[in-house]
Amino acid sequence: MAETKYSNRSIPKISLRDFSSRIDTITAELVAAAEADGFFALVDHGIPESVIAAQFATAERFFALPDGVKATVPFTHRNTGWEKAAQVRPSTGAADQKESYQMQYGAAAMAGAWLPDAALPGFRDDCLAFMRRAQDVSEKLMVCFARGLGFDDGFFVRAHDVSRPTAQTVLRLLHYFALDPAAPTPDGYYRAGAHADWDFVTLLFQRPGQSGLEICPGRQAFTQFALGDTWTKVDPAPGEIVCNIGDLLMSWSDDRFKSTFHRVKTPTDPATDYYGPRYSMAYFNQPNTDCVIQGPLKKYPVVTGTQFTQAAMKRNYDALEATKKKNALVDEAARGEGDLVAAAS
């Protein structure tokens, strides 16, 4: 296997301080970051470190529950609920070694997906309050991106209106399993295989000291499943929100803004990698099902939020099937070589 190449570049840090009076400067900085690597970190965003830390503690309380309890709110086609080692990435053909729990705003999407309050007191209210804070930050980004693309200020905010029953925006709590640094990492073990997000923009909250996030630019069209060859580490910093452009905004910008591949590195070197349990939280700004999507240059046909989601899932499925076929051919070739060796001995 080829050795992973790394760069020493860093992602931009963008301050949302004095947003109303600095909106032109902030817009220019966000647009520049979106056009380059599609990743940036937010500071002065208005969510106190204490609130983020409290939400991480809430997530840890959830994941500490017995699997049998978490299994009472299983992941469903509504994109809500709990899963464990069930998300298979097209880049690897293997399941990520993590568990996650996803929440939405709508009562219909969350029907049967909330634990009873007796099982985890205050969990639902705490999560919804945190989601509203993340939405407030997201809407500031949406105003800036709308300006950058020549739309009116409320264009993207309306398309991601979480007060409507057509909302699809998600908060995902994530827990990556600890590994023993004294033991070899198992073959085929991935914390999170390389992937691009299909949403508008993702707000990622990382727990300080729990590294692993890496990015790899290289895509020129949102329809391409393409990876570059050089990775960049994005280590957690207290209070920062790491953001990345998703396929939806890449499409909506006619591929001007970049949706970049990223992963959570599987630890392999005790001297440099983090082996402990890793917690993160991702707020995926996903379009209302009935919103109309097309960039200002009309590079791609008009689609609705529902149609965009369905197409994203199909691309993911097709890429996964291609990876499975490739892996099967590799396995078949390996077996053939083994047979030749056995016959010659």
N, C-alpha and C positions, 0 to 999 in steps of 0.2 A: 504494500500500500504506500502511495506517495506521501511524503511528509507534508503536513499542513503548513502553508505559508501564512505569515502574519505581517500586517503593516503596523506602524506606530502612529497612524493618524488618529484623531479623536473626533467625536461628533460635536457639533456646535451646542453651546449652552445659551438658551434664549430666555431672557427675563420678561415676565409679563407685568412687571411693576408699572404702576400708573397707566394701566392699559388704555383708558380713554384718551389721555393726552399723548400717548406714545404709539398709537395704533399704526401710524404710517411706518415708523421704524420697525415695529414688531412684524408687520406684514412683510416688509422687505427681507427681514432676517428669516422668517418662516419660508417664504418662497424660495430663497437661495438654498436653504437646507433641503427643501423638498425636491429641488431640481438636481441636487448633487447626489447624496447617498440616501435621502429619504428618511434619515434618522436624526433626531435632535433631542436634547434634554431641556426640560422646562425648570426654571427656578422662579422664585417670587410669584408663584401661581395661586397662592391664597389658601391652600390646604395645609394646615400646620403639621409639622412632623409628629406631634403628639396624636393627631387624628389618624395619620397613616399607621403609626405604631399600634394604636388601639385596634384598627381594622385588621392588622396582621395577627394580633392576639385573638381576635374573633375568628379568623380563618383557622388558626392553629387549634382553637377549641373544637371547631367543626371536624377537622381531620383527625383529632385525637379520639373521636367517637368510635365505637366498634363498627367494623364493616357491615355487620348485620343491621345496625341502625341507619347508616348512610345508604344502604341498599333499599331502604323504604322510600327514597326519593331518587329513583334511577334516572339516568340520562334518557331523554326521549327525542322524538323527531321534532319537538318544539324547540330544540336547542337549549334545553334547561335540564338541570339535575346533575347527579353524581356519576362519575365513571372512574374506573381504576384499570390502568394498563390496557386501555381499549382503543386509544387513538393511534392509528397506523399512518405513518407518513409516506408519501410517494417517494421521497428521497432515499428512504432506507428500506421500505417494505416491512418494517418492524414496528411494534407498538412502543410508544414513548413509555419510559418507566417512571410514571407519575400517577397521581390521582387529581381530579379536578371537580369543582362544583360550579355550575353556571346558573345565573339568575337574570331574569328580565323584569321589566316594570309591570307588564300587563297581567291582570288576574287570570285571563285565559291561558296564557303561556305558562304561568306558575301554578296552575291547578294541580294539586297533589305534589308539587315540587318543593314546598316549604316543610321543614320539620315542625312538628307541634312545639309550641313555646315551652312546654314542660321538658322537652328533650334538650333544648338549648335556649335558655331564657334570654330574650332580647335580641336573638340572632337576626331575625327578619328585619326588625326596625333599625338595627345598627347597619345592616348591609344596605338597605334602601337609602338611609341618610348618607352613607358614603357614596353611593351611586349618584345621588343628586349633586354632591360636591364635584364629582368627576365630570358630570354632565355640564356643570357651569364652566369648568375649564375648557371642555371640548367645544362649547359654543363660541368661546373667544377665538379658538383656532379656526372654527368654521367661518366666522365673519372675515378673518384675515385671508383665508384661502378663497373665499368668494370674491373678495376685492382683487386678489391676485389674478383671478381668471376672468374678471370683468363682469361678474354677476352682482346682483344687488346684495346688500349686507346680510339679509335674512334668508338667502336662497338655500344654503346648506342646512341652516338651523331648522327651517320648515321641513326639509327632507328627512330630518332625524328627530322629529317631534316625539319625545318619549311620553307625552301626555295622551297620545292617541292609541287606540287599540291595535293599530297597524305597526306599532313600534317593534323593532327587532334588536335594539341595542342590548348588550350583554356585559355583566361583570362576571369574570371567571377567577375563582380562587384556585391556586395551584400549589401542589405539594410534590416535590421530587424526592424520591426515596434516598436515604443515606446509603453509602457504600463503605465497605471496610478498606481503608487505605493499605492495610497489610496484606490484602489478597488481590490477585490479578483481577482486573475488570473482565467480566464474562464477555465472550464473543457475542456480537449482535446486540449488545446492551446500549441503548440510547436514552439519554435524559429527554431531549426533544430534538428530533431530526430536523434538518434544514427545511424551511418552509417560508412562504410569504403569506401574510394575512390578506383575507379577501374583503375586509371592511373598508371604511372611509379613512379613519385614523385610529390607531391604538394608543391608549395611555397605559404604560406599564409601570407598576410600582414594584421595586425590588427591595429586598430586605438587606440592609448594610451587612457586609461581611460574607454574603452568600453569592459568590461570583458564578459565572458560567455563560452569560449571554454573549454571543458573538454575531457579527453581521458580515455579509458578503455581497456587495453590490455587483451588478452585472446584467440586469434585465433592461431591455430597451422598449419592450412592449408588454402590456399586462397579460397578454395571451400566451407569452413565452414561459416555458418552465426552464429557466436558464440560471446557472450559477457561475459566478466568477471563480477565480482561483486563489484569492487572497482574503483572509479573514481579519476582522478587527475586534478586539475585546472591548466590551462595554461594561465596566465594573460598576456596582451599585455605589451611590453617594447619598448620604442622608438627606432626605427631603426632596430629592430630584424626582421628576417624572420623566422617564425615557419614552419618547413617542416615535412611532413610525407610520409612514404612509402605507395604506393598504391598496389592494388592487382596485377597489371602487374609485378612490380618488385618482389613481393612475389612469383609469379609464375616463373618468370625468374631466381630466385635464388633457385628454388626447395624448397620453403617455409623456407629458411634460414633467410631471412629478413622479418620482420613482418609488415603487413598492419593492423593497429590498429583502432578499432572503436572509434569514437569521436562524439561529439554533441555540439550544442550551447544551454546551459541551459536556460530553461524558468524561468524568475525571479519569485520567490515566497516569498522572504523575503526582505522587504525594508531596513533592517539593513545591509545586506551583498550583495545583488544582484543588478546588473545594469539594470534599467528599461527604460533608454532613447533609442533613435534611435541608432542602432548599424550598423556600416559600416565595411566591410572587403573586401579583394580582394584575390582571389585564382587563381594561375597560375597552370593549370593542364597540365603536360607533358604527352601527349597522343601519342601513336605510329602511325607512318605512316601506312596507310591502307595495304600496300604491304610488310611490313617488316616481317621477319620470327622469331617466338618466340619459344624458347626452352632453358631450363636451362642447365648448364654444366653436371648435373647428369642425364638429360633426364627423370626426374620424370613424366613429363606430355608430351602428344603428341605435335608434331609440329603444330602450328597454325599461321595464318597471323594476322596482326593488325586488319583487318576487322572481322575475325572470333573470335578474343579475345573479341572485343567490343560487338559483337552479343551475345556471351556466357554470358558476364557480364550483359547485359540487360536482358537476359532470367533468370539468377539467381535472379536478382532484382525483376522481375515480379513474379516469382514463390514464392519468400519469401513474397512479398506483398499479393499475393492471399492467402497464408497460414495465414497471419495476419488477413486478412478480415474474413476468415472462423472462426478463433479463436474468434475474436471480436463478430461475429454473434452468436456464441454459448454462449458467456458470456452474451450478451444481451438477448438471449432467456431464459437462466437460471434465469436472473434477473426478467424478465417478469413473469416467472412461480412462483417465490417466491412472487412477488407482488400479483398475482392472489390468492395464498394460503392465504395470509394475509387478502385480501379483503373478501374471502369466510368465514374466521373465525371470522370476525368482525361483 
